[in-house]
Amino acid sequence: MYLHYNDYQLRISLDLLDILIAQAGATDDTNTILISADKIAMDTIKTKAGVLYDLTAELQKTNDDRNGYLISLALSIALYEVYMRSDDEEIPPKVIKNYEDALDALDKIANGKDVLDLPPKISANGSGTPGDGETVGTMGNGLRRLGSQKKRTHQM
């Protein structure tokens, strides 16, 4: 698991988290719901950010070695998934907003409009050279394409 139980206290009190898990009808261990929420969050991040970035090493890190921005994105998604077991009226607006903001941020990352402090994904040909058309660096090389409209000419 990338997210740990104590990570959730950045967004929610752990007592409230335990209540939400109990209300969800978790008869076994608390970890079952948190493991499922973590998996959904990590799969979402891998699907979107994994287009341009090599996440393999990052997702194996533990404790303080982990990327804080990824923790924040994962918490927003995972906490929303925990709340999904409640009635719609019980989901706080800030949880919904954080979830939507996380997905928007991941979409920007996937489209190359935002960057992560992670190594680029190695190209299919194995060269791993930024700018070979299949990798990306934090300096904007590779798959990042901005300004898809044709340049204007000032001719009449």
CNS distance restraints for C-alpha pairs under 8 A (distance, minus, plus):
assign (resid   1 and name CA) (resid  35 and name CA) 6.73 0.50 0.50
assign (resid   1 and name CA) (resid  38 and name CA) 6.56 0.50 0.50
assign (resid   1 and name CA) (resid  39 and name CA) 7.59 0.50 0.50
assign (resid   2 and name CA) (resid  38 and name CA) 7.01 0.50 0.50
assign (resid   2 and name CA) (resid  42 and name CA) 7.70 0.50 0.50
assign (resid   2 and name CA) (resid  59 and name CA) 6.12 0.50 0.50
assign (resid   2 and name CA) (resid  60 and name CA) 7.30 0.50 0.50
assign (resid   2 and name CA) (resid  61 and name CA) 7.52 0.50 0.50
assign (resid   2 and name CA) (resid  62 and name CA) 7.06 0.50 0.50
assign (resid   3 and name CA) (resid   7 and name CA) 6.31 0.50 0.50
assign (resid   3 and name CA) (resid  38 and name CA) 6.32 0.50 0.50
assign (resid   3 and name CA) (resid  71 and name CA) 6.99 0.50 0.50
assign (resid   3 and name CA) (resid  74 and name CA) 7.48 0.50 0.50
assign (resid   3 and name CA) (resid  75 and name CA) 7.50 0.50 0.50
assign (resid   4 and name CA) (resid   8 and name CA) 7.35 0.50 0.50
assign (resid   5 and name CA) (resid   9 and name CA) 7.99 0.50 0.50
assign (resid   5 and name CA) (resid  34 and name CA) 7.69 0.50 0.50
assign (resid   6 and name CA) (resid  14 and name CA) 7.57 0.50 0.50
assign (resid   7 and name CA) (resid  75 and name CA) 7.74 0.50 0.50
assign (resid   8 and name CA) (resid  12 and name CA) 5.98 0.50 0.50
assign (resid   8 and name CA) (resid  13 and name CA) 7.50 0.50 0.50
assign (resid   8 and name CA) (resid  14 and name CA) 6.98 0.50 0.50
assign (resid   8 and name CA) (resid  17 and name CA) 7.96 0.50 0.50
assign (resid   8 and name CA) (resid  75 and name CA) 6.72 0.50 0.50
assign (resid   8 and name CA) (resid  79 and name CA) 7.71 0.50 0.50
assign (resid   9 and name CA) (resid  13 and name CA) 5.18 0.50 0.50
assign (resid   9 and name CA) (resid  14 and name CA) 5.74 0.50 0.50
assign (resid  11 and name CA) (resid  75 and name CA) 7.60 0.50 0.50
assign (resid  12 and name CA) (resid  16 and name CA) 6.81 0.50 0.50
assign (resid  12 and name CA) (resid  17 and name CA) 6.69 0.50 0.50
assign (resid  13 and name CA) (resid  17 and name CA) 6.34 0.50 0.50
assign (resid  14 and name CA) (resid  18 and name CA) 6.15 0.50 0.50
assign (resid  15 and name CA) (resid  19 and name CA) 6.34 0.50 0.50
assign (resid  16 and name CA) (resid  20 and name CA) 6.18 0.50 0.50
assign (resid  17 and name CA) (resid  21 and name CA) 6.22 0.50 0.50
assign (resid  18 and name CA) (resid  22 and name CA) 6.11 0.50 0.50
assign (resid  18 and name CA) (resid  30 and name CA) 7.67 0.50 0.50
assign (resid  19 and name CA) (resid  23 and name CA) 6.06 0.50 0.50
assign (resid  20 and name CA) (resid  24 and name CA) 6.21 0.50 0.50
assign (resid  20 and name CA) (resid  82 and name CA) 7.31 0.50 0.50
assign (resid  20 and name CA) (resid  83 and name CA) 7.08 0.50 0.50
assign (resid  20 and name CA) (resid  86 and name CA) 7.54 0.50 0.50
assign (resid  21 and name CA) (resid  25 and name CA) 6.98 0.50 0.50
assign (resid  21 and name CA) (resid  26 and name CA) 6.22 0.50 0.50
assign (resid  21 and name CA) (resid  30 and name CA) 6.66 0.50 0.50
assign (resid  21 and name CA) (resid  33 and name CA) 7.10 0.50 0.50
assign (resid  21 and name CA) (resid  82 and name CA) 7.30 0.50 0.50
assign (resid  22 and name CA) (resid  26 and name CA) 5.65 0.50 0.50
assign (resid  22 and name CA) (resid  27 and name CA) 7.83 0.50 0.50
assign (resid  23 and name CA) (resid  86 and name CA) 7.51 0.50 0.50
assign (resid  24 and name CA) (resid  85 and name CA) 5.54 0.50 0.50
assign (resid  24 and name CA) (resid  86 and name CA) 6.83 0.50 0.50
assign (resid  26 and name CA) (resid  30 and name CA) 6.77 0.50 0.50
assign (resid  26 and name CA) (resid  32 and name CA) 7.90 0.50 0.50
assign (resid  26 and name CA) (resid  33 and name CA) 7.42 0.50 0.50
assign (resid  28 and name CA) (resid  32 and name CA) 7.49 0.50 0.50
assign (resid  30 and name CA) (resid  34 and name CA) 6.76 0.50 0.50
assign (resid  31 and name CA) (resid  35 and name CA) 5.68 0.50 0.50
assign (resid  32 and name CA) (resid  36 and name CA) 6.25 0.50 0.50
assign (resid  33 and name CA) (resid  37 and name CA) 6.15 0.50 0.50
assign (resid  33 and name CA) (resid  82 and name CA) 7.17 0.50 0.50
assign (resid  34 and name CA) (resid  38 and name CA) 5.93 0.50 0.50
assign (resid  34 and name CA) (resid  78 and name CA) 7.72 0.50 0.50
assign (resid  34 and name CA) (resid  82 and name CA) 7.44 0.50 0.50
assign (resid  35 and name CA) (resid  39 and name CA) 6.08 0.50 0.50
assign (resid  36 and name CA) (resid  40 and name CA) 6.27 0.50 0.50
assign (resid  37 and name CA) (resid  41 and name CA) 6.20 0.50 0.50
assign (resid  37 and name CA) (resid  77 and name CA) 7.76 0.50 0.50
assign (resid  37 and name CA) (resid  78 and name CA) 4.65 0.50 0.50
assign (resid  37 and name CA) (resid  79 and name CA) 7.32 0.50 0.50
assign (resid  37 and name CA) (resid  81 and name CA) 5.64 0.50 0.50
assign (resid  37 and name CA) (resid  82 and name CA) 6.39 0.50 0.50
assign (resid  38 and name CA) (resid  42 and name CA) 6.02 0.50 0.50
assign (resid  38 and name CA) (resid  74 and name CA) 7.29 0.50 0.50
assign (resid  38 and name CA) (resid  78 and name CA) 5.64 0.50 0.50
assign (resid  39 and name CA) (resid  43 and name CA) 5.93 0.50 0.50
assign (resid  40 and name CA) (resid  44 and name CA) 6.10 0.50 0.50
assign (resid  40 and name CA) (resid  77 and name CA) 7.76 0.50 0.50
assign (resid  40 and name CA) (resid  78 and name CA) 6.98 0.50 0.50
assign (resid  40 and name CA) (resid  81 and name CA) 7.91 0.50 0.50
assign (resid  41 and name CA) (resid  45 and name CA) 6.22 0.50 0.50
assign (resid  41 and name CA) (resid  74 and name CA) 5.18 0.50 0.50
assign (resid  41 and name CA) (resid  75 and name CA) 7.67 0.50 0.50
assign (resid  41 and name CA) (resid  77 and name CA) 5.34 0.50 0.50
assign (resid  41 and name CA) (resid  78 and name CA) 5.40 0.50 0.50
assign (resid  42 and name CA) (resid  46 and name CA) 5.96 0.50 0.50
assign (resid  42 and name CA) (resid  74 and name CA) 6.65 0.50 0.50
assign (resid  43 and name CA) (resid  47 and name CA) 5.94 0.50 0.50
assign (resid  44 and name CA) (resid  48 and name CA) 6.30 0.50 0.50
assign (resid  45 and name CA) (resid  49 and name CA) 5.52 0.50 0.50
assign (resid  45 and name CA) (resid  50 and name CA) 6.99 0.50 0.50
assign (resid  45 and name CA) (resid  74 and name CA) 7.44 0.50 0.50
assign (resid  45 and name CA) (resid 106 and name CA) 6.98 0.50 0.50
assign (resid  46 and name CA) (resid  50 and name CA) 4.53 0.50 0.50
assign (resid  46 and name CA) (resid  51 and name CA) 7.70 0.50 0.50
assign (resid  46 and name CA) (resid  55 and name CA) 7.02 0.50 0.50
assign (resid  47 and name CA) (resid  51 and name CA) 6.83 0.50 0.50
assign (resid  48 and name CA) (resid 106 and name CA) 5.91 0.50 0.50
assign (resid  48 and name CA) (resid 107 and name CA) 6.53 0.50 0.50
assign (resid  48 and name CA) (resid 109 and name CA) 7.34 0.50 0.50
assign (resid  48 and name CA) (resid 110 and name CA) 5.23 0.50 0.50
assign (resid  49 and name CA) (resid  53 and name CA) 6.00 0.50 0.50
assign (resid  49 and name CA) (resid  55 and name CA) 7.96 0.50 0.50
assign (resid  49 and name CA) (resid 106 and name CA) 6.27 0.50 0.50
assign (resid  49 and name CA) (resid 109 and name CA) 5.95 0.50 0.50
assign (resid  49 and name CA) (resid 110 and name CA) 5.23 0.50 0.50
assign (resid  50 and name CA) (resid  54 and name CA) 6.16 0.50 0.50
assign (resid  50 and name CA) (resid  55 and name CA) 6.25 0.50 0.50
assign (resid  50 and name CA) (resid 110 and name CA) 7.70 0.50 0.50
assign (resid  50 and name CA) (resid 121 and name CA) 7.50 0.50 0.50
assign (resid  51 and name CA) (resid 110 and name CA) 6.09 0.50 0.50
assign (resid  51 and name CA) (resid 121 and name CA) 7.45 0.50 0.50
assign (resid  52 and name CA) (resid 110 and name CA) 6.61 0.50 0.50
assign (resid  52 and name CA) (resid 112 and name CA) 7.81 0.50 0.50
assign (resid  52 and name CA) (resid 120 and name CA) 6.02 0.50 0.50
assign (resid  52 and name CA) (resid 121 and name CA) 5.41 0.50 0.50
assign (resid  52 and name CA) (resid 135 and name CA) 6.58 0.50 0.50
assign (resid  52 and name CA) (resid 136 and name CA) 6.15 0.50 0.50
assign (resid  52 and name CA) (resid 143 and name CA) 7.47 0.50 0.50
assign (resid  53 and name CA) (resid 116 and name CA) 7.93 0.50 0.50
assign (resid  53 and name CA) (resid 118 and name CA) 6.44 0.50 0.50
assign (resid  53 and name CA) (resid 119 and name CA) 5.97 0.50 0.50
assign (resid  53 and name CA) (resid 120 and name CA) 4.41 0.50 0.50
assign (resid  53 and name CA) (resid 121 and name CA) 4.42 0.50 0.50
assign (resid  53 and name CA) (resid 136 and name CA) 7.52 0.50 0.50
assign (resid  54 and name CA) (resid  58 and name CA) 7.98 0.50 0.50
assign (resid  54 and name CA) (resid 118 and name CA) 7.07 0.50 0.50
assign (resid  54 and name CA) (resid 119 and name CA) 5.81 0.50 0.50
assign (resid  54 and name CA) (resid 120 and name CA) 5.53 0.50 0.50
assign (resid  54 and name CA) (resid 121 and name CA) 4.34 0.50 0.50
assign (resid  54 and name CA) (resid 122 and name CA) 7.23 0.50 0.50
assign (resid  55 and name CA) (resid  59 and name CA) 6.05 0.50 0.50
assign (resid  55 and name CA) (resid 118 and name CA) 7.48 0.50 0.50
assign (resid  55 and name CA) (resid 119 and name CA) 7.94 0.50 0.50
assign (resid  56 and name CA) (resid  60 and name CA) 6.72 0.50 0.50
assign (resid  57 and name CA) (resid  61 and name CA) 6.79 0.50 0.50
assign (resid  58 and name CA) (resid  66 and name CA) 6.64 0.50 0.50
assign (resid  58 and name CA) (resid  67 and name CA) 7.35 0.50 0.50
assign (resid  58 and name CA) (resid 118 and name CA) 7.85 0.50 0.50
assign (resid  59 and name CA) (resid  66 and name CA) 7.76 0.50 0.50
assign (resid  61 and name CA) (resid  65 and name CA) 5.93 0.50 0.50
assign (resid  61 and name CA) (resid  66 and name CA) 5.55 0.50 0.50
assign (resid  62 and name CA) (resid  66 and name CA) 5.94 0.50 0.50
assign (resid  66 and name CA) (resid  70 and name CA) 7.83 0.50 0.50
assign (resid  66 and name CA) (resid  71 and name CA) 7.37 0.50 0.50
assign (resid  67 and name CA) (resid  71 and name CA) 6.34 0.50 0.50
assign (resid  68 and name CA) (resid  72 and name CA) 6.22 0.50 0.50
assign (resid  69 and name CA) (resid  73 and name CA) 6.28 0.50 0.50
assign (resid  70 and name CA) (resid  74 and name CA) 5.92 0.50 0.50
assign (resid  71 and name CA) (resid  75 and name CA) 5.96 0.50 0.50
assign (resid  72 and name CA) (resid  76 and name CA) 6.31 0.50 0.50
assign (resid  73 and name CA) (resid  77 and name CA) 6.45 0.50 0.50
assign (resid  73 and name CA) (resid 102 and name CA) 5.31 0.50 0.50
assign (resid  74 and name CA) (resid  78 and name CA) 5.89 0.50 0.50
assign (resid  75 and name CA) (resid  79 and name CA) 5.70 0.50 0.50
assign (resid  76 and name CA) (resid  80 and name CA) 6.27 0.50 0.50
assign (resid  76 and name CA) (resid  95 and name CA) 7.03 0.50 0.50
assign (resid  76 and name CA) (resid  98 and name CA) 5.50 0.50 0.50
assign (resid  76 and name CA) (resid  99 and name CA) 5.02 0.50 0.50
assign (resid  76 and name CA) (resid 102 and name CA) 6.45 0.50 0.50
assign (resid  77 and name CA) (resid  81 and name CA) 6.34 0.50 0.50
assign (resid  77 and name CA) (resid  98 and name CA) 7.88 0.50 0.50
assign (resid  77 and name CA) (resid  99 and name CA) 5.32 0.50 0.50
assign (resid  77 and name CA) (resid 102 and name CA) 7.03 0.50 0.50
assign (resid  78 and name CA) (resid  82 and name CA) 6.29 0.50 0.50
assign (resid  79 and name CA) (resid  83 and name CA) 6.26 0.50 0.50
assign (resid  79 and name CA) (resid  95 and name CA) 7.31 0.50 0.50
assign (resid  80 and name CA) (resid  84 and name CA) 6.16 0.50 0.50
assign (resid  80 and name CA) (resid  95 and name CA) 6.08 0.50 0.50
assign (resid  80 and name CA) (resid  96 and name CA) 6.76 0.50 0.50
assign (resid  80 and name CA) (resid  99 and name CA) 6.34 0.50 0.50
assign (resid  81 and name CA) (resid  85 and name CA) 7.37 0.50 0.50
assign (resid  83 and name CA) (resid  91 and name CA) 6.10 0.50 0.50
assign (resid  84 and name CA) (resid  88 and name CA) 7.49 0.50 0.50
assign (resid  84 and name CA) (resid  91 and name CA) 7.66 0.50 0.50
assign (resid  86 and name CA) (resid  90 and name CA) 6.38 0.50 0.50
assign (resid  86 and name CA) (resid  91 and name CA) 7.14 0.50 0.50
assign (resid  87 and name CA) (resid  91 and name CA) 7.09 0.50 0.50
assign (resid  91 and name CA) (resid  95 and name CA) 6.82 0.50 0.50
assign (resid  91 and name CA) (resid  96 and name CA) 7.25 0.50 0.50
assign (resid  92 and name CA) (resid  96 and name CA) 6.75 0.50 0.50
assign (resid  93 and name CA) (resid  97 and name CA) 6.07 0.50 0.50
assign (resid  94 and name CA) (resid  98 and name CA) 5.92 0.50 0.50
assign (resid  95 and name CA) (resid  99 and name CA) 6.13 0.50 0.50
assign (resid  96 and name CA) (resid 100 and name CA) 6.20 0.50 0.50
assign (resid  97 and name CA) (resid 101 and name CA) 5.99 0.50 0.50
assign (resid  98 and name CA) (resid 102 and name CA) 6.04 0.50 0.50
assign (resid  99 and name CA) (resid 103 and name CA) 6.35 0.50 0.50
assign (resid 100 and name CA) (resid 104 and name CA) 6.15 0.50 0.50
assign (resid 101 and name CA) (resid 105 and name CA) 6.07 0.50 0.50
assign (resid 102 and name CA) (resid 106 and name CA) 6.16 0.50 0.50
assign (resid 103 and name CA) (resid 107 and name CA) 6.13 0.50 0.50
assign (resid 104 and name CA) (resid 108 and name CA) 6.31 0.50 0.50
assign (resid 105 and name CA) (resid 109 and name CA) 6.22 0.50 0.50
assign (resid 105 and name CA) (resid 114 and name CA) 7.52 0.50 0.50
assign (resid 106 and name CA) (resid 110 and name CA) 6.05 0.50 0.50
assign (resid 107 and name CA) (resid 111 and name CA) 6.17 0.50 0.50
assign (resid 108 and name CA) (resid 112 and name CA) 6.09 0.50 0.50
assign (resid 108 and name CA) (resid 113 and name CA) 4.96 0.50 0.50
assign (resid 108 and name CA) (resid 114 and name CA) 5.38 0.50 0.50
assign (resid 109 and name CA) (resid 113 and name CA) 5.82 0.50 0.50
assign (resid 109 and name CA) (resid 114 and name CA) 4.66 0.50 0.50
assign (resid 109 and name CA) (resid 115 and name CA) 5.81 0.50 0.50
assign (resid 109 and name CA) (resid 116 and name CA) 7.38 0.50 0.50
assign (resid 111 and name CA) (resid 144 and name CA) 6.84 0.50 0.50
assign (resid 111 and name CA) (resid 145 and name CA) 7.77 0.50 0.50
assign (resid 112 and name CA) (resid 140 and name CA) 7.75 0.50 0.50
assign (resid 112 and name CA) (resid 143 and name CA) 7.02 0.50 0.50
assign (resid 112 and name CA) (resid 144 and name CA) 4.58 0.50 0.50
assign (resid 112 and name CA) (resid 145 and name CA) 6.81 0.50 0.50
assign (resid 112 and name CA) (resid 146 and name CA) 7.99 0.50 0.50
assign (resid 113 and name CA) (resid 144 and name CA) 7.16 0.50 0.50
assign (resid 113 and name CA) (resid 146 and name CA) 7.45 0.50 0.50
assign (resid 115 and name CA) (resid 138 and name CA) 6.16 0.50 0.50
assign (resid 116 and name CA) (resid 138 and name CA) 7.18 0.50 0.50
assign (resid 117 and name CA) (resid 138 and name CA) 7.05 0.50 0.50
assign (resid 119 and name CA) (resid 137 and name CA) 7.23 0.50 0.50
assign (resid 120 and name CA) (resid 130 and name CA) 7.92 0.50 0.50
assign (resid 120 and name CA) (resid 135 and name CA) 5.93 0.50 0.50
assign (resid 120 and name CA) (resid 136 and name CA) 5.21 0.50 0.50
assign (resid 120 and name CA) (resid 137 and name CA) 5.63 0.50 0.50
assign (resid 120 and name CA) (resid 138 and name CA) 7.92 0.50 0.50
assign (resid 121 and name CA) (resid 128 and name CA) 7.54 0.50 0.50
assign (resid 121 and name CA) (resid 135 and name CA) 5.69 0.50 0.50
assign (resid 121 and name CA) (resid 136 and name CA) 6.99 0.50 0.50
assign (resid 122 and name CA) (resid 126 and name CA) 6.14 0.50 0.50
assign (resid 122 and name CA) (resid 127 and name CA) 7.11 0.50 0.50
assign (resid 122 and name CA) (resid 128 and name CA) 4.59 0.50 0.50
assign (resid 122 and name CA) (resid 129 and name CA) 7.90 0.50 0.50
assign (resid 122 and name CA) (resid 134 and name CA) 7.57 0.50 0.50
assign (resid 122 and name CA) (resid 135 and name CA) 5.95 0.50 0.50
assign (resid 123 and name CA) (resid 127 and name CA) 6.31 0.50 0.50
assign (resid 123 and name CA) (resid 128 and name CA) 5.32 0.50 0.50
assign (resid 123 and name CA) (resid 129 and name CA) 7.82 0.50 0.50
assign (resid 123 and name CA) (resid 132 and name CA) 7.93 0.50 0.50
assign (resid 123 and name CA) (resid 134 and name CA) 5.01 0.50 0.50
assign (resid 123 and name CA) (resid 135 and name CA) 5.49 0.50 0.50
assign (resid 124 and name CA) (resid 134 and name CA) 7.32 0.50 0.50
assign (resid 128 and name CA) (resid 132 and name CA) 7.73 0.50 0.50
assign (resid 128 and name CA) (resid 135 and name CA) 6.49 0.50 0.50
assign (resid 129 and name CA) (resid 135 and name CA) 6.92 0.50 0.50
assign (resid 130 and name CA) (resid 134 and name CA) 7.86 0.50 0.50
assign (resid 130 and name CA) (resid 135 and name CA) 5.40 0.50 0.50
assign (resid 130 and name CA) (resid 136 and name CA) 5.52 0.50 0.50
assign (resid 130 and name CA) (resid 137 and name CA) 5.88 0.50 0.50
assign (resid 130 and name CA) (resid 141 and name CA) 5.76 0.50 0.50
assign (resid 130 and name CA) (resid 142 and name CA) 5.83 0.50 0.50
assign (resid 131 and name CA) (resid 135 and name CA) 6.36 0.50 0.50
assign (resid 131 and name CA) (resid 136 and name CA) 6.61 0.50 0.50
assign (resid 131 and name CA) (resid 137 and name CA) 7.91 0.50 0.50
assign (resid 131 and name CA) (resid 141 and name CA) 4.81 0.50 0.50
assign (resid 131 and name CA) (resid 142 and name CA) 4.11 0.50 0.50
assign (resid 131 and name CA) (resid 143 and name CA) 7.71 0.50 0.50
assign (resid 132 and name CA) (resid 142 and name CA) 6.18 0.50 0.50
assign (resid 133 and name CA) (resid 142 and name CA) 4.81 0.50 0.50
assign (resid 133 and name CA) (resid 143 and name CA) 5.84 0.50 0.50
assign (resid 134 and name CA) (resid 142 and name CA) 5.96 0.50 0.50
assign (resid 134 and name CA) (resid 143 and name CA) 6.09 0.50 0.50
assign (resid 135 and name CA) (resid 141 and name CA) 7.47 0.50 0.50
assign (resid 135 and name CA) (resid 142 and name CA) 5.00 0.50 0.50
assign (resid 135 and name CA) (resid 143 and name CA) 6.22 0.50 0.50
assign (resid 136 and name CA) (resid 140 and name CA) 6.50 0.50 0.50
assign (resid 136 and name CA) (resid 141 and name CA) 5.09 0.50 0.50
assign (resid 136 and name CA) (resid 142 and name CA) 4.28 0.50 0.50
assign (resid 136 and name CA) (resid 143 and name CA) 5.74 0.50 0.50
assign (resid 136 and name CA) (resid 144 and name CA) 6.96 0.50 0.50
assign (resid 137 and name CA) (resid 141 and name CA) 5.24 0.50 0.50
assign (resid 137 and name CA) (resid 142 and name CA) 6.85 0.50 0.50
assign (resid 140 and name CA) (resid 144 and name CA) 5.91 0.50 0.50
